[in-house]
Amino acid sequence: MHTLRILLALGPFVLSILRDRRRWLWWGAPLERSKAFHAARAEALVSRIAHLGPTFVKLAQVFASRADLIPEPYLSALGRLTDQVPPVTWEAIRGQIVAAYGMEPERVFDAIDRTPVAAASLGQVHRARWHGHDVAVKVLRPGIEEMVGKDLRSARAITAWAGRRWPSPHILGFQSLVEEFAARIGEEMDFRLEAEYATEARANFAGNPRVVIPEVMHELTRQRVLVLQFIEGTRVDRLVPGGVDAGRLAGMVIEVYVQMMLVDGLFHADPHPGNLMVSPDGRLVLLDFGMMVRVPPELRLTLIRTVFASIRRDAKAVAKGFYALGLIAPGADPAEIDRLSEVLVQMASTRTTTQQRIDTMLADRVMQSLYDFPVILPRDLVYFARTAALIEGVGTRYDPYFNAIEIGTPVVMRMRSRILRSLGEEVEPSVEELASVAGFAAGRAWRAAREWLGGWVAPALRPSERSGR
């Protein structure tokens, strides 16, 4: 009955989307759909998913990073699901805290706010005071384990049936995402594991003054309750437009994720704007370490070689990297993959808007033919794609001409030796790396001088520079 309820909720949208291609499902010309129709259907779909509960909200957030499976405007609409999760009542949260500590919240904390500061799909956060410190109390939603288990059984049954009925690469891609989600979601519902991950990540970034990771109050850590240092900040997607240096912000985000992915090998697997903030003094704040992925050295080495090939604009080496990463579907024409690599490398060096880049891709014959032989995203690369979508989304929000490759190249070159040494490679700094480090140091020195001079220099700066601390 639960599976039937899900089918009845989502089935009308599936049928409507199928009619986009064939009016009568099995025959007929495609129906003409306006942009307004797609926008309205996307909003209705998001509303329906939100009513299905936390599991489907969380799962939809994973799908929101898959531009190869989900087109616009549905991709953007799914990305806003984080803000549509209704909060749990204080009575329910109070019961969870009592069950965790065996006493009332007022006896555990000096004070606790009954109104949540954040309500996510799995947990809810309340601000509190503990031993004179501001803390964030993260509480698991009551009954969420049973709800997730039931929802996943239904989702797996539906995607398995669809995969047998229509074994297309797109359907198989959906099925792969559901399986990866099922494999990871259990970890996210044990806050003791999140405390360990947060502590390890905090140690990894201990020497970086531009990154903040909350300290865990281990003596208060329980399976369903997690207490961390409370840090003020503004979400990266809610900063004041016009007062943001998009390049600097995206550069910080890229640097953080490059370190996690390629240096530390401990990757933040739930990248979305709600988990990244900018503190009042301009530092990047990372939140929510419930879903983390260990990146094996061999995968890290293949990734960085492909990245370096892209920086060199070596399309042949990029195509080779795609194969090594398992991104190419069986049966794809090697000549078309080479052409795909050339298009991507060329686009990476062109200053255009995101929509112009998409239009260029859609206009290319090879890109159109690849729809029938799409790039496959292996399970262990799903979260890297989500990070790419996050960076692109943050950058283009504040700069329509934002280009992630242009911003990320000096970051990667500056970190080149550190990345390779973490993988056991013996390296000497390249000329490009030394130049990148020198440029970065000069930029840091200029910002330090600007802050020291204060009002003497600020009036002469552009608004984006005045806000770029």
C-alpha positions in Angstrom: 0.0 0.0 0.0 2.9 2.4 0.7 4.4 1.7 -2.7 0.9 2.3 -4.3 0.6 5.6 -2.5 3.9 6.7 -3.9 3.0 5.6 -7.4 -0.4 7.5 -7.2 1.5 10.6 -6.0 4.2 10.6 -8.7 2.5 8.6 -11.4 0.6 11.6 -13.0 3.9 13.5 -13.4 5.6 10.5 -15.0 2.7 10.1 -17.5 2.8 13.9 -18.2 6.5 13.7 -18.9 6.1 10.7 -21.2 3.5 12.6 -23.2 6.1 15.2 -23.9 7.6 12.7 -26.3 4.4 10.9 -27.5 1.0 12.3 -27.1 -0.7 8.9 -26.5 2.3 7.4 -24.7 3.0 4.7 -27.4 2.2 6.7 -30.5 1.6 10.2 -31.6 3.6 13.4 -32.1 5.2 15.1 -29.1 3.0 17.6 -27.2 4.1 21.2 -27.4 5.1 22.4 -23.9 5.8 26.0 -23.1 8.5 27.3 -20.7 5.7 28.4 -18.4 4.2 24.8 -18.4 7.5 23.2 -17.5 8.0 25.8 -14.7 4.6 25.1 -13.3 5.0 21.3 -13.5 8.4 21.6 -11.8 6.9 23.5 -8.9 4.0 21.1 -8.6 6.4 18.1 -8.6 8.5 19.6 -5.9 5.5 20.3 -3.7 4.3 16.6 -4.2 7.8 15.3 -3.3 7.9 17.5 -0.2 4.6 15.9 1.0 5.9 12.4 0.5 8.3 12.9 3.4 12.0 13.3 4.4 13.3 10.3 2.5 12.1 11.6 -0.9 13.2 15.1 -0.1 16.7 13.8 0.6 16.7 11.5 -2.4 15.5 14.4 -4.6 18.5 16.5 -3.4 20.8 13.8 -4.8 18.9 13.9 -8.1 19.2 17.7 -8.2 22.9 17.3 -9.1 22.3 15.1 -12.1 22.1 17.4 -15.1 22.6 14.4 -17.3 19.3 12.9 -16.0 17.2 15.9 -15.0 16.7 18.9 -17.3 15.9 22.5 -16.3 13.7 23.9 -14.8 13.3 20.7 -12.8 16.9 20.6 -11.7 16.7 24.0 -10.0 13.3 23.3 -8.5 14.6 20.1 -6.9 17.5 22.1 -5.5 15.1 24.2 -3.5 13.6 21.2 -1.6 15.9 21.8 1.3 13.8 24.9 2.2 10.5 23.0 2.1 10.9 20.6 5.0 8.4 21.3 7.8 9.8 21.4 11.3 9.1 18.9 14.0 7.1 20.1 17.0 9.0 21.0 20.2 7.3 18.2 22.1 8.6 15.6 19.7 12.2 17.1 19.9 11.9 17.3 23.7 11.1 13.6 23.8 14.1 12.7 21.7 16.4 14.7 24.0 14.9 13.0 27.1 15.4 9.6 25.5 19.0 10.4 24.7 20.1 11.8 28.1 17.5 10.5 30.5 16.6 14.0 31.7 14.8 17.1 30.6 16.5 19.5 28.1 16.5 22.2 30.8 18.7 20.0 33.0 21.2 19.2 30.2 21.5 22.8 28.8 21.7 26.2 30.5 19.0 27.3 28.0 17.6 26.0 24.7 15.4 27.8 22.1 12.2 25.9 21.3 12.1 27.4 17.8 14.5 25.6 15.4 17.1 27.5 13.5 17.1 24.9 10.8 14.8 22.0 9.8 16.3 19.4 7.4 15.0 16.2 6.0 16.6 14.0 8.7 17.3 16.3 11.6 16.4 19.6 13.2 18.7 22.1 14.9 18.0 24.2 18.0 20.3 26.9 19.5 21.2 26.4 23.1 23.7 27.5 25.9 25.9 24.9 27.5 28.5 25.7 30.1 28.5 29.3 28.9 29.0 28.4 25.2 26.7 28.9 22.3 25.9 25.4 20.8 23.8 23.9 18.1 21.7 20.9 19.2 21.0 18.6 16.2 18.2 16.2 16.9 17.1 13.3 14.7 13.5 13.3 13.6 11.4 10.9 15.6 10.6 7.6 13.8 12.8 8.6 10.8 14.7 5.2 10.7 11.4 3.3 10.2 10.2 5.8 7.7 13.4 5.8 5.6 13.4 2.0 5.6 9.8 1.8 4.3 10.4 4.5 1.7 13.6 2.9 0.4 11.9 -0.5 0.0 9.2 1.2 -2.2 11.7 3.2 -4.1 13.9 0.2 -4.9 10.9 -1.8 -6.0 9.7 0.9 -8.3 13.1 1.6 -9.9 13.9 -2.2 -10.2 10.6 -2.7 -12.0 11.2 0.3 -14.3 14.7 -0.9 -15.0 13.4 -4.3 -16.2 10.6 -2.7 -18.2 12.7 0.1 -19.8 16.4 -0.8 -19.5 17.6 2.5 -20.9 20.7 4.2 -19.5 18.6 7.0 -18.0 16.4 4.5 -16.0 19.5 2.6 -15.0 21.0 5.9 -13.8 18.0 6.5 -11.6 18.3 3.0 -10.2 22.0 3.5 -9.5 21.3 6.7 -7.6 18.7 5.0 -5.4 21.1 2.2 -4.6 23.9 4.6 -3.7 21.5 6.6 -1.5 20.4 3.4 0.3 24.0 2.4 0.9 24.8 5.8 2.6 21.7 7.0 4.3 22.1 4.7 7.3 25.4 6.4 8.3 23.7 9.8 8.2 21.2 8.7 10.9 23.9 7.9 13.4 25.2 11.1 14.9 28.0 9.4 16.7 29.6 8.7 13.3 28.9 12.3 12.2 30.8 13.5 15.3 33.8 11.4 14.3 33.8 12.6 10.8 33.4 16.3 11.9 36.3 15.9 14.3 38.5 14.4 11.6 37.6 17.1 9.0 38.2 19.8 11.6 41.7 18.4 12.2 42.4 18.3 8.4 41.6 22.0 8.1 43.2 23.1 11.4 45.9 25.0 9.5 43.6 26.9 7.2 42.5 30.2 8.7 39.9 30.7 5.9 37.8 27.6 6.8 35.7 27.0 9.9 34.4 23.6 11.1 32.4 23.5 14.3 33.9 21.8 17.3 32.0 18.7 18.5 31.0 18.5 22.2 31.8 14.8 22.5 30.5 14.4 26.0 27.0 15.2 24.7 27.2 13.1 21.6 24.5 10.4 21.3 23.1 8.3 18.4 20.2 10.7 17.9 21.5 13.9 19.4 24.6 15.9 18.3 25.9 19.1 20.0 28.3 21.3 18.2 29.8 24.8 18.5 27.3 27.4 17.2 28.7 29.5 14.4 27.1 32.6 12.9 27.0 32.9 9.1 25.0 33.4 6.0 24.2 30.7 3.5 26.3 30.9 0.3 23.2 31.3 -1.8 21.7 34.1 0.4 24.5 36.7 0.3 23.7 40.2 -0.8 24.0 40.3 -4.7 26.5 42.9 -5.8 28.4 42.7 -2.6 30.0 39.3 -3.4 33.2 38.6 -5.1 32.0 35.4 -6.9 35.5 34.4 -8.0 36.9 34.6 -4.4 33.9 32.8 -2.9 33.9 30.0 -5.5 37.7 29.7 -5.2 37.4 29.1 -1.4 34.7 26.4 -2.1 36.8 24.8 -4.8 39.9 24.8 -2.5 38.0 23.1 0.3 36.6 20.4 -1.9 39.8 19.8 -3.7 41.5 19.2 -0.4 38.8 16.8 0.8 38.6 15.0 -2.5 42.3 14.8 -3.6 44.4 15.4 -0.5 42.6 14.1 2.6 40.5 11.4 0.8 37.6 12.2 3.2 34.9 13.8 1.1 31.9 15.8 2.2 29.2 13.8 0.3 26.2 16.2 0.9 27.2 19.4 -0.8 24.4 21.9 -1.0 24.1 25.6 -0.2 22.5 24.8 3.2 25.7 23.2 4.4 28.0 26.1 3.4 28.0 29.5 5.1 30.1 32.6 5.0 30.9 34.0 8.5 30.8 37.7 9.3 34.6 37.9 9.0 34.5 36.3 5.5 35.5 32.7 6.3 33.9 29.7 4.8 31.9 27.6 7.3 31.3 23.9 6.6 28.3 22.1 8.3 26.7 18.7 8.4 29.2 15.8 8.2 26.6 13.0 8.4 27.4 11.7 4.9 31.1 11.4 4.2 32.9 9.2 1.6 36.4 7.8 1.6 38.1 8.4 -1.7 40.6 5.6 -2.5 44.1 6.7 -3.7 43.8 5.1 -7.1 40.6 7.1 -7.8 42.2 10.3 -6.5 45.2 9.8 -8.8 42.9 9.2 -11.9 40.9 12.2 -11.0 43.9 14.6 -10.7 45.4 13.3 -13.9 42.2 14.0 -15.7 42.0 17.5 -14.1 45.6 18.3 -15.2 44.8 17.1 -18.7 41.8 19.5 -18.8 44.1 22.4 -17.5 46.6 21.5 -20.4 43.6 21.5 -22.8 44.7 18.0 -23.8 41.4 16.6 -25.2 42.8 13.2 -25.9 44.1 12.8 -22.3 40.7 14.0 -21.0 38.9 11.3 -23.0 41.3 8.7 -21.7 40.5 9.9 -18.1 36.8 9.6 -18.8 37.3 5.9 -19.7 39.6 5.3 -16.7 36.9 6.8 -14.4 34.2 4.6 -15.9 32.2 7.5 -17.2 31.7 6.2 -20.8 28.8 3.9 -21.5 29.5 0.7 -23.4 28.9 1.0 -27.1 29.8 4.7 -27.3 31.8 5.6 -30.5 35.4 6.5 -29.4 35.5 9.2 -32.1 32.4 10.8 -30.6 33.9 10.7 -27.1 37.0 12.4 -28.5 34.8 15.0 -30.0 32.9 15.4 -26.7 36.3 16.0 -24.9 37.2 18.6 -27.5 33.9 20.5 -27.0 34.2 20.4 -23.2 37.9 21.6 -23.3 37.0 24.4 -25.7 34.0 25.5 -23.6 36.0 25.5 -20.4 38.2 28.3 -21.9 35.4 30.4 -23.2 33.9 33.2 -21.2 30.1 32.7 -21.7 27.1 32.4 -19.5 25.9 29.0 -18.3 22.9 29.2 -20.7 25.2 30.0 -23.6 27.4 27.0 -22.7 24.3 24.7 -22.6 23.1 26.1 -25.9 26.5 25.4 -27.4 26.4 21.8 -26.2 22.8 21.2 -27.5 23.7 22.6 -30.9 26.6 20.2 -31.3 25.8 17.1 -33.3 27.9 14.8 -31.2 26.4 16.1 -27.9 22.9 15.4 -29.4 23.9 11.9 -30.4 25.3 11.2 -26.9 21.9 11.5 -25.4 21.3 8.0 -26.7 24.7 6.9 -25.3 25.0 9.1 -22.3 27.9 9.5 -20.0 27.5 7.1 -17.1 28.1 8.4 -13.6 29.5 5.6 -11.4 28.2 5.4 -7.8 31.5 6.6 -6.3 31.4 9.8 -8.5 27.8 10.8 -7.8 28.9 13.1 -5.0 31.7 14.7 -7.0 29.0 15.7 -9.6 26.9 17.2 -6.8 29.9 19.3 -5.8 30.4 20.5 -9.4 26.7 21.5 -9.5 27.1 23.3 -6.2 30.1 25.3 -7.3 28.5 26.2 -10.7 25.3 27.2 -8.9 27.1 29.4 -6.3 29.3 31.1 -9.0 26.6 31.8 -11.5 24.3 33.2 -8.8 26.6 36.2 -8.4 28.3 36.3 -11.8 26.4 35.1 -14.9 29.8 34.7 -16.7 31.2 32.5 -14.0 33.5 29.8 -15.3 34.5 27.1 -12.7 37.6 25.9 -14.8 38.9 29.5 -15.0 38.6 30.0 -11.2 39.6 26.4 -10.3 42.8 26.1 -12.4 45.0 28.4 -10.2 43.6 26.7 -7.1 44.5 23.2 -8.4 47.9 24.4 -9.6 48.7 25.9 -6.3 47.9 22.7 -4.6 49.5 20.4 -7.2 52.5 19.3 -5.1 50.5 18.8 -2.0 48.0 16.6 -3.9 50.6 14.4 -5.5 52.6 14.0 -2.3 49.5 12.9 -0.5 49.3 10.1 -3.1 52.9 9.1 -2.6 54.2 10.8 -5.7 57.7 12.5 -5.8 57.2 15.9 -7.4 59.1 19.1 -8.0 57.1 22.4 -8.0 56.4 23.4 -11.6 56.8 27.0 -13.0 53.0 27.3 -13.2 52.6 26.1 -9.6 55.2 28.6 -8.3 53.5 31.4 -10.3 50.1 30.4 -8.8 51.5 30.3 -5.3 53.2 33.7 -5.8 50.0 35.2 -7.1 48.0 33.8 -4.2 50.5 35.1 -1.7 50.4 38.6 -3.3 46.6 38.6 -3.2 46.6 37.6 0.5 49.2 40.3 1.2 47.1 42.9 -0.6 44.0 42.0 1.4 45.9 42.2 4.6 47.3 45.6 3.7 43.8 46.8 2.7 42.4 45.7 6.1 45.3 47.4 8.0 44.9 50.6 6.1 41.1 50.4 6.6 39.2 53.6 5.7 42.2 55.1 3.9 42.0 52.7 1.0 38.4 51.3 1.1 36.7 54.3 -0.6 38.8 53.8 -3.7 37.9 50.1 -4.0 35.1 48.6 -6.1 32.1 47.4 -4.0 32.9 43.7 -4.7 36.4 44.2 -3.3 35.2 46.1 -0.2 33.0 43.0 0.6 35.7 40.4 -0.2 37.2 39.9 3.2 
